[in-house]
Amino acid sequence: MGSEAIPYGASETRDGEHVLHFVLHLPHPVVYVWAAVATPEGLPQWLAAADLLEPRLGGDVTLRWLNTNTDNRHTVVSGRVTAWERESVAEYTVERHGRMRFHMEPPPADSFATVLRFTNEFRGDEDFRLDCLAGWHRHFELLDDALDGRPADWSAWTMDRWRQLREEYARRPSLSRP
């Protein structure tokens, strides 16, 4: 797919809660996408170390982002697995980032590509909404690369691409859905 092909996410805000939506068409079988979003081995390749991940409904989860944020710190969040259907849905509800739902749809019979629908619900100000849109977009670029056999090199992480995406999202309308 290539990093430049990740579609923009959309967001809506209702009663102080932001809901972000991304729909990705990944040219990989569901089993590979599942491994990337729902296993301690896959998550660090594009998002965060799973310091704790109990792969079941109600299980504990602690994620430690491997990139640094604008304060040059690693974000660490803990919470629960709030939905779990093997090779279909992985949902984590954690401090700060709220509910993060990865829903994989099996491909049509003539394809092996996976549709990944991502939803993130959280509370925060407008700056945090833009930060999250840009952050998820960047991480989905890294997911695409990881699925193509190029896991993130966290030692080379910079904020440059994130800043570019944040500026682009700041110029986009905030109320829309893919």
Disulfide bonds with the S-S distance in Angstrom:
none
